[in-house]
Amino acid sequence: MASSNVDTEANGFVSVEQIDDVWWFTGPDGESFVTLGVNHLELHPWLTPYNQEETLDRYGEDMVTFDSFNPYGDAAKRWVQNIIDLSKDLGFNSFGKHVHVQIPDDYYTDDIYYVKTMSSLATRYAPVAWYKQKFEYGPFPDPFSNEFKRKLAFRVEEMCREHRSEENLLGYYLEDLTWWQLREDEQQEYDEDVFIYPWVHSLVQRDPDAAGKQRWIEILRDRYDSAADAAEVYGLDAQSWDELAKTTDWFDPEDPERAREDCLDLNKDIAEKWYGLHHDYIREHDENHLILGDKQNFVPEWLMPILGKYVDVNVIQKYEPFEAHREMVEKLYEVTGNPVMNGDGSFSTIRPEQTEHGCKGYHFDTEEEVAEAHREYVRDIMAEPYMLGWHVCGIMEQWDEAPRGDITTSETGFLDPFENEYEPLTDAIEEANSQAEQWHRAAASDGGGSDD
């Protein structure tokens, strides 16, 4: 595992510590390290029309039974162990997001650092990720309701009981890409510049006795002298708060600016509930492990102070050179005071076999350019004292004929579908991972920022 030569006091769990102004993860034995991880240890790139036969030849026929994954056979164990060994050979030390939900935890938890996510496709107690909303996995939950609190408390206790004694757990994710706010391009797509907070958009349409709807009315009561004044802002014909509570169509306001401020107030309250409840329930059952929050592609500034209150490590998702999001990450660190890791990102080139669906990643024309971009990203983030690492998306490349994963775009990776390495990329990965902790130690004297 990539580790620093700086040791701290061992406490038996992964934590974070600032040493000589540089942030590090510290392992259960007190050894400092940065997380260098891989995402998407999943079946859909391995079991496809073009490579399933070879996959079964390599690992064993019992990898599938009745045309579905068999997680309990010897083949599945061999598959997971091979990915662990390959990852370590390349200098990775962590499994990140999207480890297949059917893979037994004990296949990997003793051998490599890992994360766990409270909300998953399996539980669906809180489908708040943008893709879960777009694919209609269910409505946004009402975080002010007792029902949500009960479901969350149960899920957190279940997860913490399973993992609170694990030495290699990096920490808990809450969700993947929580849809807090429409980006500017999404506002144009939806032709919406007032109700730009999807969770708010959902709650204000609820029945009058819904807890979230009642909180919305409380906000309006605090901000307006009367129900009629509030109704006027939204172009509604209502004279009482009860009438407003029954309203479901708020979406053509006469005063967009005031309406936008109302919506932001509710969205902040939602975020306080989301992060605050997770924090309190996790700490009730696990006092030791880190809370990593949500993996976020877009972190609006209003959210940052809330993250600072409840999250130990800020996790972003960025598929681009570091310079493109450096300013945002610096602001996130400045406001929260907590270190940052990129939990998902990659660079790629679109193969001829990916022309229908494309592929994930920031695109370049050649493998050599992809390799150099990977090397430079590791170097650039490690030069920043507040950065803790990067989890790469993903392991195996996926082609158009394959079943889809979390989105329609094909996976990218450093292996082709037959487990051959793309050597320009794997050479760069191995080199960068081997140098990462040295580059990060140098951030103490450099004060941040890599040399060109």
C-alpha positions as CSV (number, residue, x, y, z in Angstrom):
1,M,0.0,0.0,0.0
2,A,1.2,3.5,-0.8
3,S,2.3,5.0,2.5
4,S,4.3,7.9,3.9
5,N,7.4,7.4,6.0
6,V,5.7,9.5,8.6
7,D,4.1,7.5,11.3
8,T,1.5,8.6,13.9
9,E,0.0,6.9,16.9
10,A,-1.9,3.8,16.0
11,N,-5.6,3.7,16.9
12,G,-6.7,0.6,15.0
13,F,-8.8,2.5,12.4
14,V,-8.3,4.7,9.4
15,S,-8.4,8.4,10.3
16,V,-7.0,11.7,8.9
17,E,-4.3,13.9,10.3
18,Q,-2.4,17.0,9.3
19,I,1.3,16.5,9.6
20,D,3.6,19.5,8.9
21,D,0.7,21.2,7.2
22,V,0.0,18.3,4.9
23,W,-3.1,16.1,5.2
24,W,-2.8,12.3,5.2
25,F,-4.9,9.3,5.9
26,T,-3.5,7.3,8.8
27,G,-3.9,3.6,8.8
28,P,-4.8,1.4,11.7
29,D,-1.1,0.9,12.5
30,G,-0.4,4.6,12.5
31,E,1.2,4.7,9.1
32,S,0.3,7.7,6.9
33,F,-0.9,7.2,3.3
34,V,-2.8,8.6,0.5
35,T,-5.7,6.7,-1.1
36,L,-5.0,5.5,-4.7
37,G,-8.1,3.5,-5.7
38,V,-10.0,1.8,-8.4
39,N,-13.8,1.9,-8.9
40,H,-16.2,-0.4,-10.7
41,L,-15.3,-3.9,-9.6
42,E,-18.5,-5.0,-11.3
43,L,-19.7,-7.8,-13.5
44,H,-21.0,-6.1,-16.6
45,P,-17.6,-5.4,-18.2
46,W,-16.5,-9.1,-17.6
47,L,-19.6,-11.0,-18.6
48,T,-20.5,-9.7,-22.0
49,P,-21.3,-11.3,-25.4
50,Y,-17.7,-10.8,-26.5
51,N,-15.7,-11.9,-23.4
52,Q,-17.9,-14.0,-21.2
53,E,-16.4,-17.3,-22.6
54,E,-12.9,-16.1,-21.9
55,T,-13.8,-14.8,-18.5
56,L,-15.3,-18.2,-17.5
57,D,-12.3,-20.0,-19.0
58,R,-10.0,-17.9,-16.8
59,Y,-11.9,-18.0,-13.5
60,G,-14.2,-21.0,-13.7
61,E,-17.6,-22.0,-15.0
62,D,-19.1,-21.5,-11.5
63,M,-18.8,-17.7,-11.8
64,V,-22.3,-17.9,-13.2
65,T,-25.3,-20.1,-12.4
66,F,-28.5,-19.9,-14.5
67,D,-27.1,-17.0,-16.4
68,S,-26.5,-14.8,-13.4
69,F,-23.5,-14.1,-11.2
70,N,-22.7,-16.7,-8.5
71,P,-20.8,-14.8,-5.8
72,Y,-20.2,-17.9,-3.7
73,G,-18.2,-20.1,-6.0
74,D,-14.4,-20.4,-6.3
75,A,-14.4,-18.5,-9.6
76,A,-15.8,-15.3,-7.9
77,K,-13.1,-15.6,-5.2
78,R,-10.4,-16.0,-7.8
79,W,-11.7,-13.0,-9.8
80,V,-11.7,-10.7,-6.8
81,Q,-8.3,-11.8,-5.6
82,N,-6.9,-11.3,-9.1
83,I,-8.1,-7.7,-9.2
84,I,-6.7,-7.1,-5.7
85,D,-3.3,-8.5,-6.8
86,L,-3.3,-6.6,-10.1
87,S,-4.4,-3.4,-8.4
88,K,-1.6,-3.7,-5.8
89,D,1.0,-4.5,-8.5
90,L,0.1,-1.1,-10.1
91,G,0.4,0.7,-6.8
92,F,-3.3,1.1,-6.0
93,N,-4.3,0.6,-2.4
94,S,-8.1,1.0,-2.3
95,F,-11.4,-0.2,-3.7
96,G,-13.6,2.8,-4.2
97,K,-17.2,3.1,-5.3
98,H,-19.2,0.6,-7.2
99,V,-18.0,-2.7,-5.9
100,H,-20.7,-5.2,-7.0
101,V,-23.2,-5.4,-4.3
102,Q,-23.3,-9.2,-4.4
103,I,-19.5,-9.6,-3.8
104,P,-19.1,-10.8,-0.1
105,D,-17.2,-8.2,1.8
106,D,-14.8,-10.7,3.3
107,Y,-13.4,-11.4,-0.2
108,Y,-11.4,-8.1,0.0
109,T,-11.8,-6.2,3.3
110,D,-8.7,-7.8,4.9
111,D,-6.5,-7.1,1.8
112,I,-7.2,-3.5,0.7
113,Y,-8.7,-0.3,1.9
114,Y,-12.3,0.2,0.9
115,V,-15.3,2.4,1.2
116,K,-19.0,1.6,2.0
117,T,-22.0,3.6,0.8
118,M,-25.1,4.0,3.0
119,S,-27.5,4.4,0.1
120,S,-27.2,1.9,-2.7
121,L,-29.2,0.4,-5.6
122,A,-29.9,-2.5,-3.3
123,T,-31.5,-0.5,-0.5
124,R,-33.0,2.5,-2.4
125,Y,-34.1,4.1,0.9
126,A,-33.0,7.4,-0.5
127,P,-32.8,7.7,-4.3
128,V,-31.3,11.2,-4.2
129,A,-28.6,10.7,-6.8
130,W,-29.3,12.6,-10.1
131,Y,-29.2,9.3,-12.1
132,K,-31.6,7.6,-9.7
133,Q,-34.0,10.4,-10.2
134,K,-33.7,10.4,-13.9
135,F,-34.1,6.7,-14.1
136,E,-37.1,6.9,-11.7
137,Y,-35.9,4.7,-8.9
138,G,-38.4,6.5,-6.6
139,P,-39.3,10.0,-5.3
140,F,-37.0,12.1,-3.2
141,P,-37.5,11.1,0.5
142,D,-38.9,13.5,2.9
143,P,-36.0,14.1,5.3
144,F,-38.2,15.9,7.8
145,S,-40.5,12.8,8.2
146,N,-40.4,10.2,10.9
147,E,-40.5,7.5,8.3
148,F,-37.3,8.7,6.7
149,K,-35.6,8.9,10.1
150,R,-36.6,5.3,10.9
151,K,-35.4,4.0,7.6
152,L,-32.1,5.9,7.9
153,A,-31.5,4.8,11.4
154,F,-32.1,1.1,10.4
155,R,-29.8,1.4,7.4
156,V,-27.0,3.1,9.3
157,E,-27.1,0.7,12.2
158,E,-27.1,-2.2,9.8
159,M,-24.0,-0.9,7.9
160,C,-22.1,0.2,11.0
161,R,-22.6,-3.2,12.7
162,E,-21.1,-4.9,9.6
163,H,-18.1,-2.6,9.3
164,R,-17.3,-0.7,12.5
165,S,-14.7,-3.2,13.5
166,E,-12.9,-3.3,10.1
167,E,-9.4,-1.8,10.1
168,N,-9.3,-1.2,6.4
169,L,-12.5,0.8,6.0
170,L,-11.6,4.3,4.7
171,G,-15.0,5.6,5.7
172,Y,-18.7,5.8,4.8
173,Y,-20.1,7.5,1.7
174,L,-23.7,8.6,2.1
175,E,-24.7,8.7,-1.6
176,D,-23.3,9.0,-5.0
177,L,-23.9,12.3,-6.8
178,T,-26.7,13.7,-4.7
179,W,-28.7,16.1,-6.8
180,W,-28.6,19.3,-4.8
181,Q,-28.8,21.8,-7.5
182,L,-29.2,22.1,-11.3
183,R,-25.9,23.2,-13.0
184,E,-26.2,26.1,-15.4
185,D,-26.4,23.7,-18.4
186,E,-29.2,21.7,-16.6
187,Q,-31.1,25.0,-15.9
188,Q,-31.0,25.6,-19.6
189,E,-32.1,22.0,-20.4
190,Y,-35.1,22.3,-18.0
191,D,-35.8,25.9,-18.8
192,E,-35.7,26.6,-15.0
193,D,-33.9,29.3,-13.1
194,V,-36.0,29.5,-9.9
195,F,-36.8,26.0,-8.7
196,I,-33.3,24.9,-9.5
197,Y,-33.1,22.6,-6.4
198,P,-34.7,19.2,-7.4
199,W,-35.3,18.0,-3.9
200,V,-37.2,21.3,-3.1
201,H,-39.1,20.9,-6.4
202,S,-40.3,17.5,-5.0
203,L,-41.2,18.5,-1.5
204,V,-43.3,21.6,-2.3
205,Q,-45.7,19.4,-4.3
206,R,-46.4,17.1,-1.4
207,D,-49.7,16.8,0.5
208,P,-50.3,19.5,3.2
209,D,-49.7,17.1,6.1
210,A,-46.3,16.0,4.7
211,A,-43.5,17.0,7.1
212,G,-41.4,18.5,4.3
213,K,-44.4,20.5,3.0
214,Q,-45.0,21.8,6.5
215,R,-41.4,22.9,6.7
216,W,-41.9,24.8,3.4
217,I,-44.9,26.6,4.9
218,E,-42.9,27.5,8.1
219,I,-40.2,29.1,5.9
220,L,-42.8,31.2,4.1
221,R,-44.4,32.2,7.4
222,D,-40.9,33.4,8.6
223,R,-40.2,35.3,5.5
224,Y,-43.6,37.0,4.8
225,D,-46.0,39.1,6.8
226,S,-49.0,37.1,5.7
227,A,-50.1,34.2,3.5
228,A,-51.4,36.7,1.0
229,D,-48.0,38.3,0.7
230,A,-46.4,34.9,0.1
231,A,-49.1,34.0,-2.4
232,E,-48.5,37.2,-4.4
233,V,-44.8,36.3,-4.9
234,Y,-45.9,33.0,-6.5
235,G,-48.8,34.4,-8.4
236,L,-51.3,32.4,-6.4
237,D,-54.8,33.2,-5.2
238,A,-54.6,32.2,-1.5
239,Q,-55.5,34.1,1.6
240,S,-54.5,31.6,4.3
241,W,-51.6,29.4,5.2
242,D,-53.8,26.3,5.0
243,E,-54.6,27.2,1.4
244,L,-51.0,27.6,0.6
245,A,-50.2,24.2,2.2
246,K,-52.7,22.6,-0.2
247,T,-50.9,24.2,-3.2
248,T,-48.8,22.0,-5.5
249,D,-48.1,24.3,-8.4
250,W,-45.6,26.9,-7.3
251,F,-43.7,27.1,-10.5
252,D,-44.7,30.4,-12.2
253,P,-43.7,33.0,-9.6
254,E,-44.3,36.7,-10.1
255,D,-41.2,37.5,-8.1
256,P,-38.5,35.0,-9.2
257,E,-35.8,36.4,-7.0
258,R,-37.7,36.1,-3.7
259,A,-39.0,32.7,-4.7
260,R,-35.4,31.6,-5.4
261,E,-34.4,32.7,-1.9
262,D,-37.3,30.8,-0.4
263,C,-36.2,27.7,-2.2
264,L,-32.6,28.0,-1.1
265,D,-33.7,28.3,2.5
266,L,-35.6,25.0,2.2
267,N,-32.7,23.4,0.4
268,K,-30.3,24.3,3.1
269,D,-32.7,22.8,5.7
270,I,-32.9,19.6,3.6
271,A,-29.1,19.4,3.5
272,E,-28.9,20.0,7.3
273,K,-31.2,17.1,7.8
274,W,-29.5,14.8,5.3
275,Y,-26.0,15.3,6.6
276,G,-26.9,16.0,10.2
277,L,-29.0,12.8,10.6
278,H,-26.4,10.7,8.9
279,H,-23.7,12.1,11.1
280,D,-25.6,11.6,14.3
281,Y,-26.7,8.0,13.5
282,I,-23.3,7.0,12.3
283,R,-21.6,8.4,15.4
284,E,-24.2,6.6,17.6
285,H,-23.0,3.2,16.2
286,D,-19.5,3.9,15.0
287,E,-17.3,6.5,16.8
288,N,-14.2,5.7,14.9
289,H,-14.5,5.6,11.1
290,L,-14.6,8.6,8.8
291,I,-17.7,10.2,7.3
292,L,-16.9,10.8,3.7
293,G,-20.2,12.5,2.8
294,D,-21.5,12.4,-0.8
295,K,-19.4,12.0,-3.9
296,Q,-20.1,15.3,-5.6
297,N,-19.6,16.5,-9.2
298,F,-21.0,19.9,-8.5
299,V,-20.5,21.5,-5.0
300,P,-22.4,24.8,-4.8
301,E,-21.0,27.3,-2.3
302,W,-24.1,27.4,-0.1
303,L,-23.5,23.7,0.6
304,M,-19.9,24.0,1.8
305,P,-20.5,25.3,5.3
306,I,-22.9,22.4,5.9
307,L,-20.4,19.9,4.7
308,G,-17.9,21.4,7.1
309,K,-20.2,20.7,10.1
310,Y,-20.9,17.0,9.4
311,V,-18.3,15.5,7.0
312,D,-14.7,14.5,7.8
313,V,-13.4,14.3,4.2
314,N,-14.9,16.1,1.2
315,V,-15.3,13.8,-1.8
316,I,-15.6,15.2,-5.3
317,Q,-16.1,13.5,-8.7
318,K,-14.1,15.2,-11.5
319,Y,-13.2,13.8,-14.9
320,E,-10.8,16.5,-16.0
321,P,-7.3,17.9,-15.4
322,F,-6.9,19.3,-11.9
323,E,-6.5,22.9,-13.1
324,A,-10.1,22.8,-14.3
325,H,-11.4,22.4,-10.7
326,R,-8.5,23.6,-8.6
327,E,-10.3,26.8,-7.7
328,M,-13.5,25.0,-6.6
329,V,-11.5,22.5,-4.5
330,E,-9.4,25.2,-2.9
331,K,-12.7,27.0,-1.9
332,L,-14.1,23.8,-0.6
333,Y,-11.1,23.3,1.6
334,E,-11.1,26.9,2.7
335,V,-14.7,26.9,3.8
336,T,-14.9,23.4,5.4
337,G,-11.4,23.1,6.8
338,N,-11.5,19.4,5.8
339,P,-9.2,17.7,3.3
340,V,-10.5,16.6,-0.1
341,M,-10.2,13.4,-2.3
342,N,-11.4,12.8,-5.8
343,G,-13.5,9.8,-5.5
344,D,-14.1,9.2,-9.2
345,G,-12.5,10.4,-12.4
346,S,-10.6,9.2,-15.4
347,F,-9.0,10.0,-18.7
348,S,-9.7,8.0,-21.8
349,T,-9.8,7.6,-25.5
350,I,-12.9,6.4,-27.4
351,R,-12.2,3.0,-29.0
352,P,-13.8,1.9,-32.3
353,E,-15.9,-0.5,-30.3
354,Q,-17.3,2.4,-28.2
355,T,-18.7,4.6,-31.0
356,E,-22.4,4.0,-30.2
357,H,-22.3,4.7,-26.4
358,G,-19.0,6.6,-26.1
359,C,-17.0,6.0,-22.9
360,K,-16.6,7.7,-19.5
361,G,-13.6,10.0,-18.9
362,Y,-12.0,13.1,-20.2
363,H,-11.2,12.3,-23.8
364,F,-7.9,12.4,-25.6
365,D,-6.9,11.1,-29.1
366,T,-4.2,8.7,-28.1
367,E,-3.3,6.2,-25.3
368,E,-0.1,8.2,-24.8
369,E,-2.0,11.4,-24.1
370,V,-4.3,9.5,-21.7
371,A,-1.2,8.1,-19.8
372,E,0.4,11.5,-19.5
373,A,-2.9,13.1,-18.3
374,H,-3.2,10.4,-15.6
375,R,0.4,10.9,-14.5
376,E,0.0,14.7,-14.3
377,Y,-3.3,14.5,-12.4
378,V,-1.7,12.4,-9.6
379,R,1.3,14.8,-9.5
380,D,-0.9,17.9,-9.4
381,I,-3.2,16.8,-6.6
382,M,-0.4,15.4,-4.5
383,A,1.3,18.8,-4.7
384,E,-1.6,20.2,-2.8
385,P,-1.4,19.7,1.0
386,Y,-5.2,19.3,1.4
387,M,-5.6,16.5,-1.3
388,L,-5.8,12.9,0.0
389,G,-5.9,10.9,-3.2
390,W,-7.9,9.8,-6.3
391,H,-10.0,6.8,-7.1
392,V,-9.9,5.9,-10.8
393,C,-12.9,5.1,-12.9
394,G,-12.5,2.2,-13.6
395,I,-10.7,-1.2,-14.2
396,M,-12.0,-2.9,-17.3
397,E,-13.0,-1.2,-20.5
398,Q,-16.5,-1.8,-21.8
399,W,-17.7,-2.0,-25.4
400,D,-21.0,-1.2,-27.0
401,E,-22.3,-4.8,-27.0
402,A,-22.0,-5.1,-23.2
403,P,-24.8,-4.7,-20.7
404,R,-25.0,-1.2,-19.3
405,G,-23.9,-0.2,-15.8
406,D,-25.1,2.8,-13.8
407,I,-25.4,4.9,-16.9
408,T,-25.5,4.2,-20.7
409,T,-21.9,5.4,-21.3
410,S,-19.4,2.6,-21.5
411,E,-16.8,2.1,-18.7
412,T,-13.2,3.0,-19.3
413,G,-10.3,1.2,-17.8
414,F,-6.7,0.2,-18.0
415,L,-7.6,-3.4,-19.1
416,D,-9.2,-4.3,-22.4
417,P,-12.1,-6.7,-22.2
418,F,-9.7,-9.7,-22.3
419,E,-7.6,-8.4,-19.3
420,N,-4.7,-7.2,-21.5
421,E,-3.2,-4.1,-20.0
422,Y,-3.0,-0.9,-22.0
423,E,0.7,-0.6,-21.3
424,P,1.2,3.2,-21.9
425,L,-1.5,3.8,-19.2
426,T,-0.5,1.1,-16.8
427,D,3.1,2.2,-17.0
428,A,2.0,5.7,-16.1
429,I,-0.2,4.5,-13.3
430,E,2.5,2.4,-11.8
431,E,5.0,5.3,-12.0
432,A,2.6,7.9,-10.6
433,N,1.4,5.7,-7.8
434,S,4.9,4.9,-6.8
435,Q,5.8,8.6,-6.6
436,A,2.5,9.9,-5.0
437,E,3.5,9.9,-1.4
438,Q,6.9,11.5,-2.2
439,W,5.1,14.3,-4.1
440,H,2.7,14.7,-1.3
441,R,5.4,15.0,1.4
442,A,7.0,17.7,-0.8
443,A,3.8,19.8,-0.5
444,A,4.9,20.7,3.1
445,S,7.9,22.7,1.7
446,D,6.4,23.7,-1.6
447,G,3.2,25.2,0.0
448,G,1.0,23.7,-2.7
449,G,1.1,23.8,-6.5
450,S,3.2,21.6,-8.7
451,D,6.1,22.8,-10.8
452,D,5.7,22.7,-14.6
